[in-house]
Structures are given as structure tokens and as C-alpha cells.
Amino acid sequence: MSTVPTARLSGRAWALLLVLCGTIFLEGGDVAMLAVAIPDIRADLGLTTGTAAWVMSGYVLGYAGFTLLGGRAADLLGRRRMFLTWLGVFMLFSMLGGFTTEGWMLVVARFVTGVAAAFMTPAAMSIITTSYPAGPQRDRALLVFAGVGAGGFSTGLVIGGLLTELGWRWVFFAPVFLAGAILLAAFRLLPAEAYPAPARHGYDLAGAASAAAAMLLLAYGILRLEHPGEGIGLTLGAFAAGLALVAVFILIERRAEAPLVRLAIFRKTAMVRAQVAALLFLGAFFGFQFVVTLYLQELRGWSSLQTAIALIAMGCDAVLAPVLTPRLVSRYGNARVIFGGFVLAIVAYGLFLPVGMDWSYAAMFPTLIIAGTAFALAYGPLTIAATGSVAEEEQGLAGGLLYTFTQFGSAVGISAVTAVYGFAAAGADGSPGAVLDAYRTALAIPVAMVLLGAGVSALGLRSARPAGRWKGAVPATHDEISDSVPG
């Protein structure tokens, strides 16, 4: 029997992976579809600009605020249990969102949906990292998981445009059907688990409360950066209170007998480096996509559907991540592939800096395809690096930390480009040329973020493992893979 590590997955392993990938596809697609539908929602419900913005921000606030808690809950209360419970909550509040008639109702529904995603997504990742043997099988599963998530966002842009033509409420109802199908399949395919024994010293409720409050306040402060003229005092107050609660959280964790977050986990240099790099990469990616969307729709006059179809080129990562990236990781190692992704991102965003008033799609296409390729190279390997050195009993925490960093990165990227664009546009005369200059200025933010991220990821090149070796790889024949994933 061969003992050479292989990335081949059995039918049962693929079935489980598809269920878990369905969740990340659902999460990414849900966000993208709503982004396309917001103008129609605003017009139909008569929402103010501020309320319409909070329909989007409410989800981010719930997601970023509770992801750390959600990840740890999977470790302490059961990964399968958290996954199924919060997938059900996600489905319920997505449906309620489709029936709303007032702006505040929609904001609440989106906030709770974000909270549900904050619990189910780290649970899904931790199920992968504890169900697949360490090495090529787990790495490939994580790369597929990351690629499908990105593909869900790209595909969601187009699907959202089509569904909005039928009526914006279908943007909320469509995820309900997908979530229901995933839930039914998950009951059968997710590995069974014993009910976790109660923590010997109880649960760290004070740590959980301070962590959630700190993340909520910091996320709120970041989101308010998008509106720099609206109460700077409140924005600074949110940041100050959030940072104070972070300090309180650290004090609580140092003294707790059973801490929510074992602070020693931050001594894992590779994990922390991957988290920071992921924050910078995702922030740059979504900040860039936001600026391009504004350029196409507001300056060029493209429709939402035309813009979504144009941006689908960036979705090439959904194909490249599971096909090309595993081979590159196997040959060159995680660190080199991550660094290569950052280099491509620098090239992609840099190419778009001189964007003109009448650029053809052919002129934009190289940037879009290179940006998608960069995502395929960087994001999946960053996921592997963020979880690879963490013990099994803390995999939920590792996933929670990763999604906390990526959600904050996304919020920072979008808020920063919005603030810079608003500042640049405020001093202009409002002419198309001046608006274009403001877009170019805002594009410097994604470029700066990936430059900084490349520097962070370059620190890992010294410890990069030799090509062709898989850290932690175990014997993995076809039968062994089947046995490792419970039915």
C-alpha cells in the first residue's frame, strides 16, 4: 500500500466538502447579490441614503463583531451543532429580509444574518481542518473552499443583477432555497460528534462579552469612516471605546482559568503573519472592486448588470484556486505562492492607476484577470497558513481569527477608498475629469495595501518549506481518505 502523500479525495470526502463549500458560496453570493440590488431596494422602500448604507453595513457589523466568538463557540459547543444551528438562523432571517416593508426591519435582518454567518463560517472551516488529514488532502480542501467562496461573490454579482430584474425580494428568497438544500445534506454528511463536556472552570462569559463589544465598536468606527463629515466625534469615540475594551479583554483572558482565547496562540508567528496578510489582501481586493464599480456605474453610466458581467473576469479564481494553486503549493510551498499572489495584485492594481475616461473593456481586462489570478494564488494558501500550525481543539478559534481579520480588512479597504475618494472629490469642481482624478487618488489605497502585504508575506520566505514537501503530511491512500471523513 502506497504511503506517498496525495491530494486525491474520495467520493465521500468530496460530498462533505461540497456541502461545506455550499455554505461559503452562499455567504459570498448573498453579499454580492445585495450589493447589486441596493438601488432598487432604496427606491422601492423609500430609504434614505444613510439607511440604504446601513442595509449593507449591518451585515458587516454583525459578521465582524461576532466572528471571533463564533469560531471559539465551534470548539467549545460543537462544530456540527454550531454549523447546523446558525445555517438555520441564516436561512430564516434571509427569508424575513425578503418580507420586510421598512428600512429598519431590513437593517435588523441583515445584522442577524451577519451574526449567523459569523458562527457558521468558522464552524465550516474547522470541520474541514479536523475532518481531512493534515497535508495535501486538507490543503486541497481549503483551497477549494476558498476558491468557491470567491466564486460565490463573483457569480452572485451576475445572479443578483438577473434576480433584481425579477424583483429585489428574490435576492433574499433565492439564498433560502440554497440554504435549505445545504441544511438537508449537512444532516446526513457532517461528521457525528459527541456533545462537548462542560468546561471544567465554566465558560469565559466576561471574555466573550468584552470581545464581542470591542469588535462591534471597532467595526462601527471603521464603517463610519465612509462618512467623514458625519460626526467625527462619534467615530473617534467608537474607536476609543473599542480599543479600551480590547485592553479589558486581554486582562480578562490573562486571569481567566478557561479563557475564551488562549493568548499564547498569538505567539505562532506564521499564523499571525497570515492573518495580517489576509487583512491587507482582502482590504485591497474589495477596495479596488468598489472603486471600479463606482467608475463603471457612476462615471461611465454602465448598468448594474453590465458592471457585474464585466467584473466576472475577476471570478477566474474560482477555477484556478482548486486546479492551479494546489500544484503551485506542492511545488513551491505556501509562502512563495502567497508572495506571488501579492506581486500579481500589485501589478493588477498598478495597471489601473492611469484609467481614462473612455477606456475600453479590453483595456480593463488585463487588470481584472490578473486581479482574479492573484486572489487564487494568495487567499487559499493564506487560509492554510492561518490554520496549519494550530492544534485541532483550537481550529474553530483559528478560523474565527482568520474571518475576523478578513472582515475587518474588507471594511477597512472599502471605508478607506470611500473616505479618500470623498476627500478628493470634495475639493474638486464636480466635472467628469475631476471625478476621474478622485477615483485615481482612491486607487492608491489598494496599491498601498498590497505593497504592505507583500512586505509582510515576504517575511515568511525564509522559513518556506522546500518544494514538493507537505508539512504534517500523513499516509493517504484512497481508502484512508474515505475512512478519515465520517459519513
Secondary structure, DSSP 8 states (H G I E B T S, - for coil): ---S------HHHHHHHHHHHHHHHHHHHHHHHHHHHHHHHHHHHT--HHHHHHHHHHHHHHHHHHHHHHHHHHHHH-HHHHHHHHHHHHHHHHHHHHH--SHHHHHHHHHHHHHHHHHHHHHHHHHHHHHS-TTHHHHHHHHHHHHHHHHHHHHHHHHHHHHHHH-TTHHHHHHHHHHHHHHHHHHHHS---------TT---HHHHHHHHHHHHHHHHHHHHTTSTTS-HHHHHHHHHHHHHHHHHHHHHHHH-SS-SS-GGGGG-HHHHHHHHHHHHHHHHHHHHHHHHHHIIIIIS---HHHHHHHHGGGGGHHHHHHHTHHHHHHHH-HHHHHHHHHHHHHHHHHHHTT--TT--HHHHHHHHHHHHHHHHHHHHHHHHHHHTTS-GGGHHHHHHHHHHHHHHHHHHHHHHHHHHHHHHHHTS---HHHHHHHHHHHHHHHHHHHHHHHHHHHTTSTT---TT--TT-----HHHHHHHS--
